[in-house]
Every structure is written in structure tokens, then in C-alpha cells.
Amino acid sequence: MINLPVDNITDLMLKLMPTVDEVFYACYWRGTSFNCTNILRLQRTEEGFCYSFNSKTSERMINDSEYNPPIAKPNGSLMPLRNNVAGKMTGLELIMKSLITEYFPNDKRSKGYNVRE
């Protein structure tokens, strides 16, 4: 058993989690290809950390880009990206990489991703 200091658990979780480039192969918004690191943000949840798109509660980082939604208005309020049409290539499309090699061979849990709307 390893004794982990509780005050460093957040840092440990951040160091162990996969990067955006390790999880996502390609990202598209309204049919246009974007670098995934430019449109996805780190999101703290009750279950740990994940990557989010267009969330007003996600972490603000110094490396935010002009494409990283929601966009900050001059007054500091956040403006999420909107989509007012339906159909293929009109919203967010994420192509994810397989992380099958990240599991132990005898691990019986389901393998894959947890995607939430």
C-alpha cells in the first residue's frame, strides 16, 4: 500500500490522465477541422478530470485560444458557440483514438470512453 498525500491528489490525477492528443485523433466543428487542443478544455468533475467542449464551467487556462469555446467577451462574460441547423457536419464531431493498450490483459471492466452530453 502506498501512502499518498491527499493535498497532492489533484496534481497526481492531472499527471496520470491522457492528454488531448492521446485521446482524440481529429476534431471538427461545423464541418471544419480544428486542432483538438484548440477547441477542448480541461473540465473538473465529481469523478475526476475530462475534456469538454463549450462548457461555461470548465477551467480557464493561460493557453486558451481564440477558437476555444466558450469565447470570452470583452466584459469577461462567456459566449458559447451555437449551432442552429441539423444534419451531418453541422455540429461537433470527435474522432477518438483507441486506448486498448492502456489496459491490463486480465482487466474485466469494459474498455472505451464515457461520453456525456
PyMOL commands that set and color helices and strands:
alter all, ss='L'
color gray80, all
select helices_A, chain A and resi 6-16+20-23+36-39+100-102
alter helices_A, ss='H'
color red, helices_A
select strands_A, chain A and resi 24-29+32-34+41-45+48-52+71-72+78-79+92-96
alter strands_A, ss='S'
color yellow, strands_A
deselect
rebuild
show_as cartoon
